């Protein structure tokens, strides 16, 4: 029961954080691009629950859920949304470029597929240093059409690197449906052609994701080489807050909403988990988010005198 509660808490934290970000964006308190993770929470929470503190994570531009599941403080994530100096990237990255090396969270990445070679490089570094670590690399199914996908899987398999490739297949790369983009739709089968262990997973079931991630990480840690999970999921919101979402039928979205990963876990926890328990959990999460928003609003923007820091070399000696 405790493990289920922990998984539910993390999914709820991500869901409510994203809901609040949508409100703040509409109020012009968050600016720039904003890609929300609503509906996909089971993927981040299920995978990250099986990682150790010393493992590494590489993310995408839809990175809030991964960062929060990893343990990056919500205050730091929200402050980054606001562009404040207390943000995890000092307000310089914003929504798409969350980064926290102390949690071994090596970035959101705005380039489709751009995180794949980074993950392979991190894994190679771990091997060369004799570090028994796993690198979890999240990417969307759209990245499977990029050259980096094939190069990264090939090298990882060739060198038997400890990479867990996590393909979040939400069926739509921006506004292009998966069926209209890929001639061979079985991404797990495609990955297996490079010699990787790969299999599809119900990405709307956090317990299924957790079990698959456990099986994969155990194999990787035992020296079995890289694995790929095709996590079949769905984003309930549009690609980004700028997206009018004219490419998806409302009935399709409604069908997937019936598979809400939070609702499914709550149902699995009944009758031991009551409505009062759920209300208490929601209140706890809302209080955490309220605190994060208040802290972000009160934080400072980086002074103009510091804007070139980390951009040009500092004079020394």
C-alpha positions as CSV (number, residue, x, y, z in Angstrom):
1,X,0.0,0.0,0.0
2,X,2.8,2.4,0.9
3,X,4.5,1.9,-2.5
4,X,1.2,2.5,-4.3
5,X,0.6,5.7,-2.2
6,X,4.1,7.0,-3.1
7,X,3.4,6.4,-6.8
8,X,0.0,8.2,-6.5
9,X,1.5,11.1,-4.6
10,X,4.2,11.7,-7.3
11,X,1.7,11.5,-10.2
12,X,-0.6,13.9,-8.4
13,X,2.2,16.3,-7.7
14,X,3.0,16.3,-11.4
15,X,-0.6,16.6,-12.5
16,X,-1.5,19.5,-10.2
17,X,1.8,21.3,-11.0
18,X,1.0,21.2,-14.7
19,X,-2.5,22.3,-14.1
20,X,-1.2,25.3,-12.2
21,X,1.3,26.1,-14.9
22,X,-1.5,26.2,-17.4
23,X,-3.3,28.7,-15.2
24,X,-0.2,30.8,-14.7
25,X,0.6,30.8,-18.4
26,X,-2.9,32.0,-19.2
27,X,-2.3,34.9,-16.7
28,X,1.0,35.8,-18.4
29,X,3.0,34.9,-15.3
30,X,4.8,32.2,-17.3
31,X,6.0,33.1,-20.7
32,X,7.7,31.4,-23.7
33,X,7.0,27.9,-24.7
34,X,5.2,25.5,-22.4
35,X,4.7,21.8,-23.0
36,X,2.6,20.0,-20.4
37,X,2.8,16.4,-19.3
38,X,-0.8,15.9,-18.3
39,X,-1.8,12.3,-19.0
40,X,1.7,10.9,-19.2
41,X,2.5,10.9,-15.4
42,X,2.7,7.1,-15.1
43,X,5.7,7.0,-17.5
44,X,7.9,9.4,-15.5
45,X,6.9,8.1,-12.1
46,X,7.0,4.4,-13.0
47,X,10.5,4.7,-14.6
48,X,12.1,7.0,-12.1
49,X,10.8,4.9,-9.1
50,X,13.3,2.2,-10.3
51,X,16.3,4.4,-10.6
52,X,19.0,4.9,-8.0
53,X,20.2,8.3,-6.8
54,X,23.4,7.9,-8.7
55,X,21.7,7.0,-12.0
56,X,21.4,9.8,-14.7
57,X,18.4,11.1,-16.5
58,X,18.2,12.9,-19.9
59,X,14.9,14.5,-20.8
60,X,13.0,16.3,-23.5
61,X,11.3,19.7,-23.8
62,X,8.3,18.1,-22.0
63,X,10.5,17.8,-18.9
64,X,8.6,19.0,-15.9
65,X,7.2,15.6,-15.0
66,X,10.6,13.9,-15.2
67,X,12.3,16.6,-13.1
68,X,9.6,16.5,-10.4
69,X,9.6,12.7,-10.3
70,X,13.4,12.8,-10.0
71,X,13.1,14.9,-6.9
72,X,14.2,18.3,-8.2
73,X,12.5,20.6,-5.7
74,X,9.2,22.0,-6.9
75,X,10.2,25.5,-5.7
76,X,13.2,25.4,-8.1
77,X,11.1,24.1,-11.0
78,X,8.4,26.7,-10.5
79,X,11.0,29.5,-10.2
80,X,12.5,28.4,-13.5
81,X,9.1,28.7,-15.1
82,X,9.0,32.3,-13.9
83,X,12.5,33.0,-15.1
84,X,13.8,33.7,-11.6
85,X,17.4,33.3,-10.4
86,X,16.3,30.7,-7.8
87,X,15.2,28.4,-10.6
88,X,17.1,25.2,-11.2
89,X,18.7,26.8,-14.3
90,X,18.9,30.2,-12.7
91,X,15.9,31.3,-14.8
92,X,18.0,31.0,-18.0
93,X,16.4,27.9,-19.4
94,X,12.7,28.1,-18.6
95,X,10.2,25.3,-19.3
96,X,12.2,23.4,-21.8
97,X,15.7,23.5,-20.2
98,X,15.4,22.3,-16.6
99,X,18.7,21.1,-15.3
100,X,19.9,20.0,-11.9
101,X,23.3,18.1,-11.7
102,X,22.8,17.6,-8.0
103,X,19.9,15.2,-8.8
104,X,21.8,13.9,-11.9
105,X,19.1,15.4,-14.1
106,X,20.9,16.4,-17.2
107,X,18.4,18.5,-19.0
108,X,15.4,19.1,-20.8
109,X,16.4,19.4,-24.4
110,X,14.5,21.5,-27.0
111,X,15.9,19.6,-30.0
112,X,13.8,16.5,-31.0
113,X,16.1,13.5,-30.4
114,X,18.9,15.7,-29.1
115,X,19.1,14.0,-25.8
116,X,19.8,10.5,-27.3
117,X,23.5,11.1,-28.1
118,X,23.9,12.9,-24.8
119,X,22.6,9.8,-22.9
120,X,25.0,7.6,-24.8
121,X,27.9,9.9,-24.0
122,X,26.9,9.8,-20.3
123,X,26.7,6.1,-20.3
124,X,30.1,5.8,-22.0
125,X,31.6,8.0,-19.3
126,X,30.1,5.9,-16.5
127,X,31.6,2.8,-18.1
128,X,35.0,4.4,-18.6
129,X,35.0,5.5,-15.0
130,X,33.9,2.1,-13.7
131,X,30.7,3.6,-12.3
132,X,27.8,1.1,-12.1
133,X,25.1,3.5,-13.2
134,X,22.1,3.5,-15.5
135,X,21.2,6.4,-17.8
136,X,17.5,6.8,-18.4
137,X,16.8,8.7,-21.7
138,X,13.3,9.9,-22.3
139,X,12.2,10.9,-25.8
140,X,9.0,11.0,-27.9
141,X,8.1,8.7,-30.8
142,X,8.8,11.6,-33.2
143,X,12.5,11.2,-32.3
144,X,12.4,7.7,-33.7
145,X,12.3,9.3,-37.2
146,X,15.6,11.2,-36.5
147,X,19.1,10.1,-37.3
148,X,20.2,10.4,-33.7
149,X,17.8,7.6,-32.7
150,X,19.5,5.1,-35.0
151,X,23.0,6.3,-34.2
152,X,22.4,6.2,-30.5
153,X,20.8,2.8,-30.4
154,X,23.5,1.4,-32.6
155,X,26.4,2.7,-30.5
156,X,24.7,1.8,-27.2
157,X,24.2,-1.8,-28.4
158,X,27.6,-2.1,-30.0
159,X,29.4,-1.0,-26.8
160,X,26.8,-2.6,-24.5
161,X,26.3,0.7,-22.7
162,X,23.9,1.0,-19.6
163,X,21.2,3.0,-21.3
164,X,17.5,2.6,-20.6
165,X,15.8,4.2,-23.7
166,X,12.3,5.3,-22.7
167,X,10.2,6.1,-25.8
168,X,7.1,8.1,-24.7
169,X,4.8,7.2,-27.6
170,X,1.9,9.6,-27.2
171,X,0.8,9.0,-30.8
172,X,1.3,12.6,-31.9
173,X,4.7,14.3,-32.8
174,X,3.4,17.9,-32.5
175,X,0.4,17.8,-34.9
176,X,1.4,14.7,-36.9
177,X,-0.1,11.4,-36.0
178,X,2.1,8.4,-35.4
179,X,0.3,6.4,-38.1
180,X,1.1,9.1,-40.8
181,X,4.8,9.4,-39.7
182,X,6.1,5.9,-39.4
183,X,5.8,3.1,-42.0
184,X,6.8,0.5,-39.4
185,X,4.8,1.4,-36.3
186,X,6.3,-1.2,-33.9
187,X,9.1,0.9,-32.3
188,X,10.1,-1.9,-29.9
189,X,10.6,-4.2,-32.9
190,X,12.7,-1.5,-34.6
191,X,14.9,-1.2,-31.6
192,X,15.4,-4.9,-31.4
193,X,16.9,-4.8,-34.9
194,X,19.9,-3.2,-33.2
195,X,20.2,-6.1,-30.7
196,X,18.5,-4.3,-27.8
197,X,16.1,-6.0,-25.5
198,X,12.9,-4.0,-26.2
199,X,9.2,-4.3,-25.5
200,X,6.0,-2.3,-25.5
201,X,4.4,-1.2,-22.2
202,X,1.0,0.2,-21.2
203,X,2.2,3.7,-20.4
204,X,-1.2,4.6,-18.7
205,X,-0.6,2.0,-16.0
206,X,2.1,3.1,-13.5
207,X,2.4,-0.4,-12.0
208,X,3.0,-1.8,-15.5
209,X,5.6,0.9,-16.1
210,X,7.3,0.3,-12.8
211,X,7.5,-3.4,-13.4
212,X,8.9,-3.0,-16.9
213,X,11.5,-0.4,-15.7
214,X,12.5,-2.8,-12.9
215,X,13.0,-5.7,-15.3
216,X,15.0,-3.4,-17.7
217,X,17.2,-1.8,-15.0
218,X,18.0,-5.2,-13.5
219,X,19.1,-6.5,-16.9
220,X,21.2,-3.4,-17.6
221,X,22.9,-3.5,-14.1
222,X,23.7,-7.2,-14.7
223,X,25.6,-6.3,-17.8
224,X,22.9,-7.2,-20.3
225,X,23.4,-4.0,-22.4
226,X,20.9,-1.3,-23.2
227,X,17.1,-1.8,-23.2
228,X,14.2,0.2,-24.8
229,X,10.7,0.5,-23.5
230,X,8.0,1.7,-25.9
231,X,5.7,3.4,-23.3
232,X,2.3,3.8,-25.0
233,X,0.7,6.8,-23.5
234,X,-1.3,9.9,-24.4
235,X,-1.1,13.6,-23.6
236,X,-4.4,15.0,-22.6
237,X,-3.5,18.6,-23.5
238,X,-2.3,20.0,-26.8
239,X,1.3,19.8,-27.8
240,X,2.0,23.2,-26.3
241,X,0.0,26.1,-24.9
242,X,0.3,27.7,-28.4
243,X,-1.3,24.7,-30.1
244,X,-4.9,25.1,-31.2
245,X,-5.1,21.3,-31.5
246,X,-7.1,20.9,-34.6
247,X,-5.5,17.6,-35.6
248,X,-7.1,15.3,-32.9
249,X,-10.7,14.2,-32.7
250,X,-12.3,15.0,-29.3
251,X,-13.6,11.4,-29.1
252,X,-10.1,10.1,-29.3
253,X,-9.0,12.3,-26.4
254,X,-12.1,11.3,-24.4
255,X,-11.3,7.6,-25.0
256,X,-7.8,8.1,-23.6
257,X,-9.0,10.2,-20.7
258,X,-11.0,7.1,-19.6
259,X,-7.5,5.5,-19.1
260,X,-6.3,8.3,-16.8
261,X,-3.3,6.8,-14.9
262,X,-4.2,8.5,-11.6
263,X,-7.8,7.3,-11.7
264,X,-6.6,3.8,-12.5
265,X,-4.2,3.6,-9.6
266,X,-6.8,5.1,-7.2
267,X,-9.2,2.4,-8.3
268,X,-6.6,-0.3,-7.7
269,X,-6.1,1.0,-4.1
270,X,-9.8,0.8,-3.2
271,X,-11.3,0.2,-0.6
272,X,-8.2,0.7,1.6
273,X,-7.8,4.2,0.1
274,X,-10.8,6.3,0.7
275,X,-12.2,9.6,-0.6
276,X,-11.0,11.3,2.5
277,X,-7.5,10.0,2.0
278,X,-7.6,11.3,-1.6
279,X,-8.8,14.7,-0.4
280,X,-6.0,14.9,2.1
281,X,-3.4,14.0,-0.5
282,X,-4.8,16.6,-2.9
283,X,-4.7,19.3,-0.1
284,X,-1.1,18.4,0.7
285,X,-0.1,18.7,-3.0
286,X,-1.9,22.0,-3.5
287,X,-0.2,23.5,-0.4
288,X,3.2,22.5,-1.9
289,X,2.4,24.1,-5.2
290,X,1.0,27.3,-3.5
291,X,4.3,27.6,-1.6
292,X,6.3,27.1,-4.9
293,X,4.3,29.8,-6.7
294,X,4.6,32.3,-3.8
295,X,8.4,31.6,-3.6
296,X,8.7,32.1,-7.4
297,X,6.8,35.4,-7.3
298,X,9.0,36.7,-4.5
299,X,12.3,35.7,-6.1
300,X,14.5,38.0,-8.0
301,X,15.3,38.1,-11.7
302,X,19.0,37.9,-12.4
303,X,20.6,41.4,-12.5
304,X,21.6,42.7,-15.9
305,X,25.3,42.7,-14.7
306,X,25.2,38.9,-14.5
307,X,23.6,38.1,-17.8
308,X,26.9,37.2,-19.6
309,X,27.9,34.9,-16.8
310,X,28.2,31.3,-18.1
311,X,28.0,32.7,-21.7
312,X,31.6,34.0,-22.1
313,X,34.7,33.0,-20.3
314,X,35.5,34.7,-17.0
315,X,38.9,36.4,-16.8
316,X,41.2,34.7,-14.3
317,X,44.7,35.2,-12.9
